[in-house]
């Protein structure tokens, strides 16, 4: 090992002497080849790193696409199940009134007053509502609200106002609005 180190020391001394004499030509070719080799390796490494980044980006894009596809399918299935609960657009003029008439009949309630059927354009949906006034006891009002809110088709109660009926202890006077949504262009559910 000592001889190896001594040989390296001697070689370094020889290189120093050659350079001090101005004789650098023996070093020019290896120096140029080393510089070219380093430049080539740097270029290949940069190109390879760029290609690896491209592949990583493609893999990430494919993962996101698969995730988006599954999210889209689940959203579409949820949308289709909700659309089935919406009434058909073709019969919107009388549908809400007839649906409410059947709910009132099922609950043995006669509305004291029925408001006018109103439609509002909401883009791809048409929103419809009717205002009702009933005079019932507490239990009947609860069953009526339950029947409306749990109907097979989408019906919701809003603007519910309840107060004691005048002169009739144990009876309530309730005014509420029943709302539904119709999907335009035949997107509604079954009749």
VEXDRENVEX-287062 format. One line per field, with one value per residue: residue in one letter; z, y, x of N, C-alpha, C in turn. Coordinates in steps of 0.001 Angstrom, whole numbers. Each point is the difference from the previous one (the first is absolute). Layout:
REM VEXDRENVEX-287062
torvo = A,... $
nw = Z,... $
nv = Y,... $
nu = X,... $
caw = Z,... $
cav = Y,... $
cau = X,... $
cw = Z,... $
cv = Y,... $
cu = X,... $
END
This chain:
REM VEXDRENVEX-287062
torvo = X,X,X,X,X,X,X,X,X,X,X,X,X,X,X,X,X,X,X,X,X,X,X,X,X,X,X,X,X,X,X,X,X,X,X,X,X,X,X,X,X,X,X,X,X,X,X,X,X,X,X,X,X,X,X,X,X,X,X,X,X,X,X,X,X,X,X,X,X,X,X,X,X,X,X,X,X,X,X,X,X,X,X,X,X,X,X,X,X,X,X,X,X,X,X,X,X,X,X,X,X,X,X,X,X,X,X,X,X,X,X,X,X,X,X,X,X,X,X,X,X,X,X,X,X,X,X,X,X,X,X,X,X,X,X,X,X,X,X,X,X,X,X,X,X,X,X,X,X,X,X,X,X,X,X,X,X,X,X,X,X,X,X,X,X,X,X,X,X,X,X,X,X,X,X,X,X,X,X,X,X,X,X,X,X,X,X,X,X,X,X $
nw = 0,737,-736,164,1287,86,-723,748,1075,-494,-302,1170,485,-763,368,1239,-178,-597,921,930,-801,148,402,-485,-1148,803,613,-1154,-604,1096,72,-1303,12,1113,-536,-1152,719,782,-1103,-596,1117,84,-1320,74,1083,-597,-1133,710,726,-1148,-553,1106,-36,-1309,256,998,-820,-951,873,468,-1272,-222,1117,-318,-1215,529,830,-984,-675,1056,241,-1295,-9,1167,-476,-1128,698,825,-1057,-594,1180,32,-1261,369,1003,-1090,66,-913,-913,-715,1217,-101,-934,-28,-241,351,-649,-1008,55,174,-976,-605,316,-330,-1079,-201,334,-780,-811,306,-1002,931,-515,-1307,-2,-767,-996,423,-1143,260,-1022,121,-1291,430,1064,234,803,693,374,1063,429,1185,418,1152,505,783,612,1085,371,-427,578,1028,-68,-133,882,782,-326,183,1085,297,-805,-864,-416,-543,1246,167,1309,-278,652,875,159,1286,224,1193,-265,-448,1262,-322,1272,-173,-698,-1084,-287,-1085,-342,-1137,-524,-1011,-76,-1286,-690,-1180,-571,-640,-1152,634,922,124,1177,481,-625 $
nv = -1174,-65,-1031,-403,357,-629,-973,133,65,-980,-618,387,-397,-1103,-79,278,-797,-882,281,-58,-1001,15,-1185,588,-199,-729,1146,573,-1086,-477,1257,50,-1224,356,1193,-613,-895,965,708,-1069,-333,1281,12,-1198,445,1170,-613,-837,1009,676,-1073,-174,1327,-141,-1090,645,1051,-868,-604,1191,373,-1183,162,1275,-446,-1028,849,864,-1061,-512,1196,93,-1268,208,1159,-631,-1039,855,672,-1163,-360,1193,-103,-1265,721,623,802,-590,566,-1034,-479,951,323,-1265,-367,1165,589,-869,152,1301,-38,-857,846,1077,-671,-421,1277,-125,828,997,479,939,99,107,268,960,-857,45,452,-375,699,-1132,291,-1048,705,-486,1044,-848,796,-466,1005,-628,-11,-555,-578,-448,-1184,-14,-1123,536,1138,-709,-726,1158,609,-1069,-19,1295,103,-1073,858,-908,970,869,45,1318,119,1209,985,-931,388,-211,76,303,-901,1080,9,-692,-279,-190,1027,-283,1206,-738,871,-678,-59,-676,-424,89,-866,586,-1078,999,-61,-414,718,194,-401,-1186,-216 $
nu = 809,1122,309,-1260,9,1135,-522,-1084,763,723,-1162,-435,1138,-67,-1266,365,998,-825,-906,920,349,-1372,252,-1084,672,758,-366,240,431,618,487,211,532,622,290,321,686,470,232,476,665,360,251,593,636,194,335,733,471,127,504,748,210,201,713,619,83,378,790,396,116,567,721,232,282,668,592,215,415,605,524,276,411,606,481,296,428,604,459,265,495,593,388,133,486,454,-1039,-787,759,-393,-183,905,-875,-363,1226,533,-994,120,1303,-178,-898,847,962,-735,-421,1243,181,-1084,651,-810,779,211,1179,-109,1298,452,-58,1259,505,1247,488,695,8,680,-385,-1197,-24,-737,-1019,-618,-771,46,-1277,347,-1088,986,-48,733,-603,-1155,405,420,-1119,-654,754,-128,-1273,45,732,-736,-606,-469,-770,809,-382,19,-79,-472,512,298,-1276,176,-1317,-409,-914,-595,-290,1072,-105,1291,-436,662,375,204,930,65,1171,-555,1260,220,734,-173,498,570,-605,-1067,657,-1325,-405,-347,-1149 $
caw = 0,58,-1338,-821,383,-463,-1463,-242,352,-1065,-1201,215,-142,-1441,-634,398,-753,-1415,-132,241,-1197,-1102,-812,391,-1098,356,801,-769,-525,1076,569,-946,62,1290,-72,-904,705,1032,-676,-513,1141,491,-973,114,1295,-100,-878,713,1080,-647,-436,1221,431,-922,328,1283,-249,-685,987,883,-782,-136,1311,176,-936,563,1158,-518,-655,1031,625,-975,-41,1226,-59,-1001,590,998,-759,-594,1057,425,-1098,69,1037,-453,-835,-1425,-431,-915,697,1140,314,995,753,1413,620,147,1002,1319,250,466,1355,921,94,783,1399,403,299,-1045,169,152,-1087,-895,-777,-1439,-464,-610,-635,-188,-864,674,-893,-459,852,248,1393,171,1387,339,1416,588,1368,592,1429,473,1298,-78,-547,-1428,-694,-82,-1020,-1304,-358,-291,-1299,-1081,-54,-329,-1232,-970,-837,780,533,1210,636,419,542,896,1100,804,1159,535,-680,884,503,-40,779,-466,-1461,-520,-1338,-619,-1368,-492,-1443,-475,-1152,-749,-1129,-1227,-886,-1361,-1119,188,913,1226,280,-456,505 $
cav = 1174,1154,234,592,1414,660,159,1108,1223,240,409,1377,859,49,847,1371,425,165,1205,1171,170,395,-1172,-434,-755,-1350,69,623,-1003,-566,1044,226,-1187,11,1049,-484,-1077,615,687,-1042,-575,1009,81,-1220,33,991,-559,-1108,571,589,-1114,-569,937,-163,-1268,211,843,-817,-939,784,368,-1191,-247,1001,-330,-1135,515,825,-880,-665,1050,334,-1090,8,1191,-245,-945,748,910,-786,-433,1178,376,-886,511,1238,-259,230,1386,80,195,863,933,-522,-1090,336,82,-1348,-713,498,-453,-1392,-11,478,-1039,-1098,416,464,1435,878,1312,1121,946,-397,1124,-205,-788,921,-587,913,-579,-20,-551,-1347,-444,861,-146,185,-35,327,299,-615,330,-1085,100,-1383,-137,-132,-1317,-21,861,-762,-1044,666,427,-1223,-521,874,-56,-1356,-459,-629,1083,1053,1057,581,1051,1183,1097,-568,879,-706,736,-573,414,836,-556,-1456,-472,-1261,27,892,545,-62,499,-461,-64,-1274,271,-1102,416,-756,84,317,-860,-1437,-660,-393,-1420,-687,550 $
cau = -809,894,576,-1063,-86,1232,-137,-937,720,968,-752,-456,1198,297,-1028,296,1213,-362,-815,854,823,-870,-282,-1349,-601,-430,-1234,-1081,-937,-813,-844,-1102,-845,-695,-1025,-1049,-688,-846,-1097,-893,-726,-935,-1095,-794,-675,-1075,-1033,-631,-806,-1172,-851,-570,-1033,-1131,-663,-672,-1168,-1004,-538,-868,-1185,-832,-608,-1051,-1074,-726,-730,-1089,-967,-809,-810,-1032,-977,-803,-852,-1033,-954,-754,-864,-1083,-927,-752,-899,-1170,-892,-632,-1172,216,-221,-1138,-1271,273,-1082,-926,601,176,-1328,-576,810,-382,-1365,66,595,-1034,-1020,585,77,-1329,69,-536,635,-930,271,1086,505,135,1143,964,1187,1130,1034,1297,1027,-369,-1091,-1146,-401,-1436,-442,-1381,-152,-1186,-358,-785,-295,70,664,1456,370,-344,971,1242,-157,-70,1363,746,-458,501,1465,445,-665,911,520,645,-861,573,-790,751,-813,-1004,-403,-1003,-518,-1232,-1232,-821,-1246,-58,1128,560,116,1032,-160,1335,128,1301,183,545,858,595,827,-180,1158,-431,392,-243,915,-696,-161,-1201,-1255 $
cw = 0,-1360,-914,298,-455,-1508,-333,311,-1111,-1279,140,-119,-1473,-727,320,-779,-1463,-193,236,-1185,-1188,-910,455,-1069,397,802,-801,-462,1133,626,-898,28,1302,-3,-898,666,1067,-619,-528,1115,582,-920,103,1311,-30,-853,696,1123,-571,-418,1206,521,-884,338,1327,-189,-690,966,939,-721,-168,1322,237,-911,519,1201,-462,-653,1035,716,-923,-23,1248,26,-986,550,1041,-688,-583,1057,504,-1060,28,1036,-414,-904,-1467,-389,-813,720,1163,394,1129,922,1493,712,205,1034,1411,357,521,1407,1022,209,866,1490,537,446,-1194,188,78,-1152,-823,-804,-1469,-308,-714,-538,-147,-828,704,-870,-520,827,-31,1436,112,1479,107,1499,497,1400,502,1473,516,1410,-229,-674,-1497,-802,-161,-1075,-1399,-466,-364,-1371,-1154,-163,-421,-1239,-953,-930,905,356,1288,506,360,548,879,1151,735,1160,482,-781,988,391,3,679,-515,-1518,-394,-1390,-598,-1438,-460,-1516,-343,-1311,-691,-1149,-1176,-841,-1413,-992,330,951,1241,117,-534,600,1148 $
cv = 1254,296,648,1493,767,235,1160,1323,382,486,1436,989,145,904,1452,538,261,1285,1251,276,430,-1155,-600,-862,-1426,-17,503,-1035,-638,1030,271,-1200,-50,1039,-445,-1106,565,719,-1011,-642,969,90,-1225,-30,973,-529,-1136,518,621,-1093,-661,908,-112,-1261,129,826,-786,-973,729,398,-1194,-347,977,-295,-1170,448,829,-861,-682,1011,398,-1079,-7,1213,-195,-955,700,946,-754,-481,1187,431,-861,486,1288,-322,290,1427,139,318,978,913,-519,-1049,302,62,-1385,-822,440,-423,-1440,-96,478,-1065,-1154,321,518,1462,756,1359,1094,988,-532,1219,-362,-774,958,-777,1076,-706,108,-595,-1357,-588,1019,-261,322,-21,413,245,-585,541,-1127,299,-1423,-35,-282,-1312,-68,868,-719,-1072,599,425,-1206,-559,819,-165,-1378,-567,-599,1027,1109,1101,510,1111,1150,1025,-514,971,-687,897,-676,529,766,-738,-1516,-549,-1359,-78,1044,489,59,524,-404,-38,-1342,281,-1296,593,-920,182,249,-1016,-1476,-685,-541,-1494,-546,644,-816 $
cu = 864,584,-1038,-124,1242,-51,-949,678,966,-687,-486,1161,351,-999,287,1192,-352,-805,835,900,-848,-353,-1348,-658,-383,-1320,-1201,-1035,-811,-946,-1200,-957,-800,-1119,-1155,-817,-931,-1199,-1022,-811,-1033,-1226,-917,-789,-1176,-1147,-744,-896,-1273,-992,-677,-1118,-1241,-794,-758,-1271,-1112,-658,-959,-1287,-933,-680,-1152,-1187,-831,-844,-1196,-1073,-895,-892,-1151,-1086,-869,-921,-1140,-1061,-868,-985,-1193,-995,-828,-1010,-1257,-1006,-699,-1177,299,-389,-1283,-1305,122,-1152,-891,623,70,-1353,-609,771,-394,-1422,-3,603,-1027,-1070,493,25,-1336,1,-553,673,-1061,164,1163,411,112,1281,953,1189,1057,1051,1346,1086,-430,-1133,-1138,-421,-1482,-330,-1459,-35,-1322,-202,-886,-249,-145,568,1495,428,-282,974,1334,-54,-56,1389,851,-383,543,1505,519,-688,1033,628,507,-1003,639,-908,930,-987,-1145,-253,-1142,-400,-1279,-1193,-864,-1283,-75,1249,480,139,1037,-381,1411,-89,1399,3,622,729,405,800,-301,1252,-504,522,-62,936,-675,-163,-1297,-1225,-517 $
END
